[in-house]
Amino acid sequence: MNTKDLEHYKAKLTSEKAELESELQEVGEKNPTLKEGWEATSKNIEVDSADENEVADKFEEYEGNSGILKQLEGQLTEVNAALDRIAKGTYGICQICGQPIEKDRLEANPSSKISIKHNHKA
C-alpha cells in the first residue's frame, strides 16, 4: 500500500476515533482504573431515593448506557488496533492469508483486519 493510501485511511480512522470518543462521552466517562478506560453513567440529575419510579428510570438509563458503551468501546478498540497496524507497517494485510485487503473493504470499514473472502470465517 502506498503512502497516499495509508494517509487516507489514517485520516478516516482518526476521524472515526474522535467520533467514537465523543459518543462515549455521551453515555459514560473515562476511568483509567478500568481495562477499557470507560464506565457508563446516567445524566447528572438529582434522584429522590424515596421515589421508586425515579430510581428505576435512573437504573434503566444506566443499563442502556452500559450496553451502548460496550458496543462503542469495541469499535474504538478496533479503530485503535488499525491505527497501531498503520504505525507498525502491517495495515491492509489480511491476518488470515497475508494478502492485501481489498481497497473497497478498507474504504467501507477502515479497521478491517481480514479480506472479504475470509469474512465468513471470522
Rosetta blueprint (number, residue, H / E / L):
1 M L
2 N L
3 T H
4 K H
5 D H
6 L H
7 E H
8 H H
9 Y H
10 K H
11 A H
12 K H
13 L H
14 T H
15 S H
16 E H
17 K H
18 A H
19 E H
20 L H
21 E H
22 S H
23 E H
24 L H
25 Q H
26 E H
27 V H
28 G E
29 E E
30 K E
31 N L
32 P L
33 T L
34 L L
35 K L
36 E L
37 G L
38 W E
39 E E
40 A E
41 T L
42 S L
43 K L
44 N L
45 I L
46 E L
47 V L
48 D L
49 S L
50 A L
51 D L
52 E H
53 N H
54 E H
55 V H
56 A H
57 D H
58 K H
59 F H
60 E H
61 E H
62 Y H
63 E H
64 G H
65 N H
66 S H
67 G H
68 I H
69 L H
70 K H
71 Q H
72 L H
73 E H
74 G H
75 Q H
76 L H
77 T H
78 E H
79 V H
80 N H
81 A H
82 A H
83 L H
84 D H
85 R H
86 I H
87 A H
88 K H
89 G L
90 T L
91 Y L
92 G L
93 I E
94 C L
95 Q L
96 I L
97 C L
98 G L
99 Q L
100 P E
101 I L
102 E L
103 K H
104 D H
105 R H
106 L H
107 E H
108 A H
109 N L
110 P L
111 S L
112 S L
113 K L
114 I L
115 S L
116 I H
117 K H
118 H H
119 N H
120 H H
121 K H
122 A L
